[in-house]
Amino acid sequence: MVKPENEFTWRDIEIGAIVTTPGNAIQYRTGDWRSQKPEYIFDRCIKCGVCAIYCPEGCINQNEEGHFVADMYYCKGCGICATECPVYVISMVEEVE
């Protein structure tokens, strides 16, 4: 039996499930398993970008107004941005479907 070209099986995974192609996370929607999401109060924001620096996913980008906002497609809801924000702009709230 011949498998389709784009089908993965457990035999195709590297030993230890290591990632062998750097930068491949952009291909995966990693925000689907989030249980909390960031909520912003931009009145307090000083546009320092500390949240973006500490984001382990690199999913926080500056919008047109200069505020830093997480891309919910990739945000895992870890809360590091909220913890590191010096002026408490970000709070984590429960993700509701």
Phi and psi restraints in degrees (value plus and minus 20) as a CYANA .aco file:
   2 VAL   PHI    -119.3   -79.3
   2 VAL   PSI     108.8   148.8
   3 LYS   PHI    -105.6   -65.6
   3 LYS   PSI     130.4   170.4
   4 PRO   PHI     -78.8   -38.8
   4 PRO   PSI     131.8   171.8
   5 GLU   PHI     -79.0   -39.0
   5 GLU   PSI     -56.3   -16.3
   6 ASN   PHI    -118.9   -78.9
   6 ASN   PSI      -7.9    32.1
   7 GLU   PHI    -114.0   -74.0
   7 GLU   PSI     109.2   149.2
   8 PHE   PHI    -118.6   -78.6
   8 PHE   PSI     126.7   166.7
   9 THR   PHI    -148.2  -108.2
   9 THR   PSI     156.1   196.1
  10 TRP   PHI     -82.8   -42.8
  10 TRP   PSI     -43.6    -3.6
  11 ARG   PHI     -91.4   -51.4
  11 ARG   PSI     -38.7     1.3
  12 ASP   PHI    -107.4   -67.4
  12 ASP   PSI     -30.2     9.8
  13 ILE   PHI    -101.5   -61.5
  13 ILE   PSI     116.6   156.6
  14 GLU   PHI     -83.1   -43.1
  14 GLU   PSI     131.6   171.6
  15 ILE   PHI     -80.1   -40.1
  15 ILE   PSI     109.4   149.4
  16 GLY   PHI      63.1   103.1
  16 GLY   PSI     -16.5    23.5
  17 ALA   PHI      35.5    75.5
  17 ALA   PSI      14.6    54.6
  18 ILE   PHI     -94.4   -54.4
  18 ILE   PSI     132.9   172.9
  19 VAL   PHI    -109.5   -69.5
  19 VAL   PSI     100.3   140.3
  20 THR   PHI    -121.1   -81.1
  20 THR   PSI     -29.9    10.1
  21 THR   PHI    -138.0   -98.0
  21 THR   PSI      81.9   121.9
  22 PRO   PHI     -82.3   -42.3
  22 PRO   PSI     124.9   164.9
  23 GLY   PHI      62.7   102.7
  23 GLY   PSI      -8.1    31.9
  24 ASN   PHI    -103.7   -63.7
  24 ASN   PSI     -27.2    12.8
  25 ALA   PHI     -83.4   -43.4
  25 ALA   PSI     -43.8    -3.8
  26 ILE   PHI     -83.7   -43.7
  26 ILE   PSI     -39.0     1.0
  27 GLN   PHI    -101.6   -61.6
  27 GLN   PSI     -31.2     8.8
  28 TYR   PHI    -136.1   -96.1
  28 TYR   PSI     117.1   157.1
  29 ARG   PHI    -100.7   -60.7
  29 ARG   PSI      72.6   112.6
  30 THR   PHI    -105.4   -65.4
  30 THR   PSI     -29.6    10.4
  31 GLY   PHI    -101.0   -61.0
  31 GLY   PSI     -23.4    16.6
  32 ASP   PHI     -88.1   -48.1
  32 ASP   PSI     -44.5    -4.5
  33 TRP   PHI    -119.9   -79.9
  33 TRP   PSI      -4.9    35.1
  34 ARG   PHI     -90.7   -50.7
  34 ARG   PSI     118.7   158.7
  35 SER   PHI    -127.5   -87.5
  35 SER   PSI     -38.2     1.8
  36 GLN   PHI    -150.8  -110.8
  36 GLN   PSI     135.4   175.4
  37 LYS   PHI    -155.6  -115.6
  37 LYS   PSI     134.4   174.4
  38 PRO   PHI     -96.1   -56.1
  38 PRO   PSI     121.3   161.3
  39 GLU   PHI    -144.4  -104.4
  39 GLU   PSI     120.9   160.9
  40 TYR   PHI    -136.0   -96.0
  40 TYR   PSI     125.2   165.2
  41 ILE   PHI    -140.2  -100.2
  41 ILE   PSI      69.5   109.5
  42 PHE   PHI     -89.1   -49.1
  42 PHE   PSI     -32.8     7.2
  43 ASP   PHI     -80.5   -40.5
  43 ASP   PSI     -48.6    -8.6
  44 ARG   PHI    -109.5   -69.5
  44 ARG   PSI     -36.8     3.2
  45 CYS   PHI     -83.8   -43.8
  45 CYS   PSI     110.9   150.9
  46 ILE   PHI    -123.6   -83.6
  46 ILE   PSI     -14.0    26.0
  47 LYS   PHI      37.8    77.8
  47 LYS   PSI      21.2    61.2
  48 CYS   PHI    -101.5   -61.5
  48 CYS   PSI     -47.1    -7.1
  49 GLY   PHI      61.9   101.9
  49 GLY   PSI     -10.8    29.2
  50 VAL   PHI     -80.1   -40.1
  50 VAL   PSI     -58.3   -18.3
  51 CYS   PHI     -79.1   -39.1
  51 CYS   PSI     -61.3   -21.3
  52 ALA   PHI     -88.8   -48.8
  52 ALA   PSI     -55.8   -15.8
  53 ILE   PHI     -85.2   -45.2
  53 ILE   PSI     -61.7   -21.7
  54 TYR   PHI    -106.4   -66.4
  54 TYR   PSI     -32.3     7.7
  55 CYS   PHI     -82.6   -42.6
  55 CYS   PSI      97.7   137.7
  56 PRO   PHI     -89.9   -49.9
  56 PRO   PSI     -38.9     1.1
  57 GLU   PHI    -111.9   -71.9
  57 GLU   PSI     -35.4     4.6
  58 GLY   PHI      46.5    86.5
  58 GLY   PSI      11.1    51.1
  59 CYS   PHI    -120.7   -80.7
  59 CYS   PSI     -13.5    26.5
  60 ILE   PHI    -119.9   -79.9
  60 ILE   PSI     103.7   143.7
  61 ASN   PHI    -149.3  -109.3
  61 ASN   PSI     137.8   177.8
  62 GLN   PHI    -102.3   -62.3
  62 GLN   PSI     112.8   152.8
  63 ASN   PHI    -111.4   -71.4
  63 ASN   PSI    -194.4  -154.4
  64 GLU   PHI     -81.9   -41.9
  64 GLU   PSI     -50.4   -10.4
  65 GLU   PHI    -103.3   -63.3
  65 GLU   PSI     -25.2    14.8
  66 GLY   PHI      74.0   114.0
  66 GLY   PSI     -20.8    19.2
  67 HIS   PHI    -103.1   -63.1
  67 HIS   PSI     131.9   171.9
  68 PHE   PHI    -117.3   -77.3
  68 PHE   PSI     106.7   146.7
  69 VAL   PHI    -153.0  -113.0
  69 VAL   PSI     119.9   159.9
  70 ALA   PHI     -98.9   -58.9
  70 ALA   PSI     119.2   159.2
  71 ASP   PHI    -100.9   -60.9
  71 ASP   PSI      91.1   131.1
  72 MET   PHI     -88.4   -48.4
  72 MET   PSI     -32.3     7.7
  73 TYR   PHI     -86.1   -46.1
  73 TYR   PSI     -51.9   -11.9
  74 TYR   PHI    -133.4   -93.4
  74 TYR   PSI     -39.3     0.7
  75 CYS   PHI     -82.3   -42.3
  75 CYS   PSI     108.1   148.1
  76 LYS   PHI    -116.6   -76.6
  76 LYS   PSI     -22.0    18.0
  77 GLY   PHI      54.1    94.1
  77 GLY   PSI      10.2    50.2
  78 CYS   PHI     -90.4   -50.4
  78 CYS   PSI     -47.7    -7.7
  79 GLY   PHI      66.7   106.7
  79 GLY   PSI     -16.5    23.5
  80 ILE   PHI     -81.8   -41.8
  80 ILE   PSI     -59.0   -19.0
  81 CYS   PHI     -79.6   -39.6
  81 CYS   PSI     -62.9   -22.9
  82 ALA   PHI     -87.0   -47.0
  82 ALA   PSI     -58.4   -18.4
  83 THR   PHI     -86.8   -46.8
  83 THR   PSI     -58.8   -18.8
  84 GLU   PHI    -106.5   -66.5
  84 GLU   PSI     -35.2     4.8
  85 CYS   PHI     -83.5   -43.5
  85 CYS   PSI      99.3   139.3
  86 PRO   PHI     -91.4   -51.4
  86 PRO   PSI     -39.0     1.0
  87 VAL   PHI    -137.5   -97.5
  87 VAL   PSI      -5.0    35.0
  88 TYR   PHI      36.4    76.4
  88 TYR   PSI      24.8    64.8
  89 VAL   PHI     -93.4   -53.4
  89 VAL   PSI     -54.6   -14.6
  90 ILE   PHI    -123.4   -83.4
  90 ILE   PSI     113.2   153.2
  91 SER   PHI    -150.3  -110.3
  91 SER   PSI     128.4   168.4
  92 MET   PHI    -113.7   -73.7
  92 MET   PSI     111.2   151.2
  93 VAL   PHI    -144.5  -104.5
  93 VAL   PSI     137.3   177.3
  94 GLU   PHI     -84.0   -44.0
  94 GLU   PSI     115.2   155.2
  95 GLU   PHI     -95.4   -55.4
  95 GLU   PSI     106.0   146.0
  96 VAL   PHI    -137.3   -97.3
  96 VAL   PSI     113.5   153.5
